[in-house]
Each structure stands twice: as C-alpha cells, then as structure tokens.
Amino acid sequence: MTIYDYKTSDIQAKLANMELADLVILCYDQFPEVYRQFKADEPLTQKVQTLVQYCQQKQSWPKLLTRLKVKPELYQQINPKKLRELIDLLLECNMMSNDNSRDIVVADLPPEIRTSIIRNDAAKLDVRNILDTCLKHTNGLTELLDVIRYYDGNTLTMQRIDEFLR
C-alpha cells in the first residue's frame, strides 16, 4: 500500500489527447495484455478506458506515466486515510514515540528538510508535520525512514512500515 493515489481523471484526459495510433503503439510495446483486448473498430475513448482499468488493477501508473514522459508525482495525491495510518505506524517506532527521540531523528535529517519542519507538542501532529515536510522533498520519506531504521534497526514495526509502503 502506498500513501498516494493517482489522479485517474487527469491521466485519462492526457491519454484522450493522444493520437489513436500512438496509443495503440504504446499498448503494443508496453502493455500487451491491454493491446490484445483492443478491437479494430473501437474508438480512442474505449481504448483509453481499457488501459486505465488495467493500470488501476495492476497498479501500473508509474510505468504508464514514465512511458508518457511525465513525472508520476505530478499525477499523485496523498490519500489522507493512508497518511494517518502511516503516522500511527511511525508512532510505534521507538525513535518516533517520544519528543526527545523525535528531536534526534529531525536533527539527523538533511538541513533543507530539518529547517522546514514546524514542530508541535502533540505527538501525532508533530509526526504529521515531520512527515508532511519530508514528503515535500525529493527522497524525503526515504531520508526519514533511513534515520529511523539506523536507530531502531529492522524491527517488526519497520518491517510493517516497509510492507505498508509497497
């Protein structure tokens, strides 16, 4: 599970602006399962819908967006429910469970992240602010998890976080 959802309507609109031949070639080369579902007389909109459904089922959005030469993150949005689940998981980590240890984690983050975090006395809000700031920076979430893992090790909680983010 990831904390991101894809903006399918935006992706669908981008695909609908393609030439029919380009969409067919894309699917032939990169999504043969989708290509085999196409019918010769099918309109572009139906072919787009088939590709979108496939990407939703197979979670192939990054592959599709990369092939379209766009950054996948431009078509992502954070799912608030999943974000809250991740906050709860992070709070189970030893290094995120109290103020003092969170201070150490924040101190070990790169300066461009560390100096942007607005801290809060409430644990959930503090973790939320740390997480939000990390998500705004390239590789910020990876940086945060690397620091936590350095101190906590490969605990069951870290394994659950890794599984959650897959």
N, C-alpha and C positions, 0 to 999 in steps of 0.2 A: 504494500500500500504506500502511496506517496501522499504528501500533503497538498499536491497540486491536482487540479482538474484542468482539462483542456477546454478552451472556448470553441466548442464544435461548430457553432453557427459562424464564427469568424473564419474557421478553416474551410467550412463548406462554401462560404462566399468566395474565398480565394480560389478554390477548385472550380467553382462555377464560372469563373472568369477565364479559365484556360481554354485553349482550342481543343476540340474533341480529339483530334489526332494526338496531341501532346499528352492528354490524359490516358489514352489507350496505350501509348508507348511507355509511359511511366508505369502503368499497371503491368504491362507485359514484362518489362525489365525487372521491376522491384516487388510487385505484388501479384505473382502468377495465379494465386488462388482467386483473387478478385477478377483478373483478366478472364479466367475460364468461366466466370459467371456472366460475363457480358454477352448480350445478344446483339447481332449485327444492326438491327433497326432501332435499337434502344437510344433514346435521347441522352444528351450530356447530363441532364439533371438526374436521371436514373442511375447512370454510371457513377456519378459523384456520390449519390446516396449509398450505393453498394460499397464503394471504397470507404466512406465514412463509417458505415456499420462495421465493416471489417476492422478498421483501426480501433473502434471502440471495443470490440470483442477481444481483439488480440493485444490491445494496449500498444499499438504501433505508431502512435502520434510522433514520437521523436524521429523515427525512421522516415515517415512521410514528410515531415517538415524539413528535415535535412535534405531530402531529395528535391524539395521545392526551393531549396537555398534560402530558407528563412530560419531565424533563430527560434528554436522551440519555446524558449522562455517568453517570447512575445505573445504566444498563444496560451500561456498558462495563467491560472489564477489560483490563489491559495484557497483551499477548502477549509472554512472556519472550524467545522467539526473535527476534521483530521488534525488541524493545528492544535486544538485543545487537547486531543488525545496525545499528541507529541509532547505538549507541555507537561501533562501528567506523567508520561514516561520519563521525561528528563528529571522531574522532581523526585523520582525514585532512585536516581543516581546519587551515590554518596557525595559527589562533588557539587551537586546542584541542590541538595536537600537543605542546606542552611546558608545564611548570609555570608559567613566567613569563607566557606569553601567556594561559594559563587564568586566572591571577590577575587580569589586566586585564579579561577577559570577566566574571568574577564581580564585580569592582569596579563594573562598569557596569550590573549588574542592579539592579532596584528593591530598596530596603532590606529589604522583607518577604521577598524571595527570598534575597538575598545573605546576610543574617544567619542564615538557616536551614540553609545548606549546611554539611555536615560534610566537610571536605576530607580527601584521602588522598594519600599519597606515590606510590602506584601509579597510573599514568595511566588505566587502564581503570576502576579503582574510583573515581578522582576524577571522571571524566566521568560515571560511573554516578550518583554522589551528586549532582552538579550537575543532571543530567537528572531524576532522581527528585524532587528538590526543586522544580524548575521545573514538573513535571507535577502537583504537588500544588496549584499556584496557578493561578487563572484567568488565562489568556493567558500563563502562564509559559513554555511552549515557544516561543511567538511572540516573547516578550521575548528569550529566549536566542538564537534564530536571527537576530533583528534586530541584536543586538550583534555576533554573529559576522560577519554579512553586512556590517555597517558597516566592519569592519576588513579582512575577506578580499575583499570585493567579490563580484561574481556569478561566482565561479569554477565550474569544472566540478563540483567537489565539492559546492558549494552547490546547483547545479542537480540533482545526483543526490539530494541530501537532499530538495529540494522534490518531486522525482518520487516518491521513496520515501514521502513523507508524503501524497501524493494518494490 
